Amino acid sequence: MKTMAQSYTAEFERDGFLVGAEILSREEAAEFLGRIETFERGRAGDLPVQEIFRTGAHMMISAVDELVRHPKVLACISALLGPDLMVWDADVIIKEADSKGFISWHQDLRYWGVDSDEAVTAWIALSDASGEMGCMRFLPGSHRHGLLDHTDTFDGENLLTRGQTAAMEINLDDTTLGELRAGQMSVHHGLTLHGSMPNQSDRRRVGLAIRYTKPSLRQLVAERDYAQLVMGEDQYGHFLPVPRPDNEGSARALADWRRITEDQAAAYFAGVEPDKQSWTGGDGSKPVES
Ligand SMILES: O=C(O)CCC(=O)C(=O)O
């Protein structure tokens, strides 16, 4: 009989994603969501909360810090990437009830500026994420076709930073819907084509996207890069260290978060005209990086 890790690996290698790994109970997911929403409501006056959700949330929010190193998450990701794991970024991705924000078909690795495809995104559902609520869709096998050209659309309803869209036709009949209940996780390869539709339900959809890499990766575009070791060892020193949250947003933590995310923006926004280097989508929704 196959172990959980072996079946994850087989499915992931074949399709470039897996859907429905059991990480949290519904109650635990609701508790993590409650902590994140308390941070959102309580700190909106003194911290750039929407930007923190979009990038580097693991540096500022203790609930996110706990999730990026949750033993069940790490067991699943290390079955795919090996024993040494780093978090390169973590984003809280919200689609408000009955909102128009969508995520165009793209590959995460298109703008990370790194030299290898050994990177995955873990997406933990903190609310349910059904088809009606705009869960992700994946194109099976697309991780085997290398890095594809993308067009930057800067569409106001697109929740991605530059509206990047893979320059190819995708037939929805060929794709797989990644529905999750609160507490489940999907994982996709950095080259897997994926996207998501608007939330047409009357409930808020909230997920945490965690970008995991191996210490051996190198940044090629930005002058320097940062990642946080969450399992095993870093024998390479290619990434500068990333602090963990202190008391949810001290002045020092905010200064570190700013310094690190601004340096990383050099890779995300490479080639984008300065007046288009905005982190905020046209409808004011929170854009995501990948
Ligand atoms: O939250 C979504 O609907 C899509 C997220 C995504 O594209 C990602 O995490 O890579």
The ligand as an ORCA input file, in Angstrom:
! r2SCAN-3c Opt
* xyz 0 1
  O      -6.393     32.399     -5.205
  C      -6.562     32.144     -6.398
  O      -7.676     32.064     -6.913
  C      -5.383     31.904     -7.315
  C      -4.084     31.944     -6.596
  C      -2.893     31.738     -7.447
  O      -2.877     31.946     -8.626
  C      -1.696     31.279     -6.766
  O      -1.707     31.170     -5.541
  O      -0.701     30.974     -7.447
*
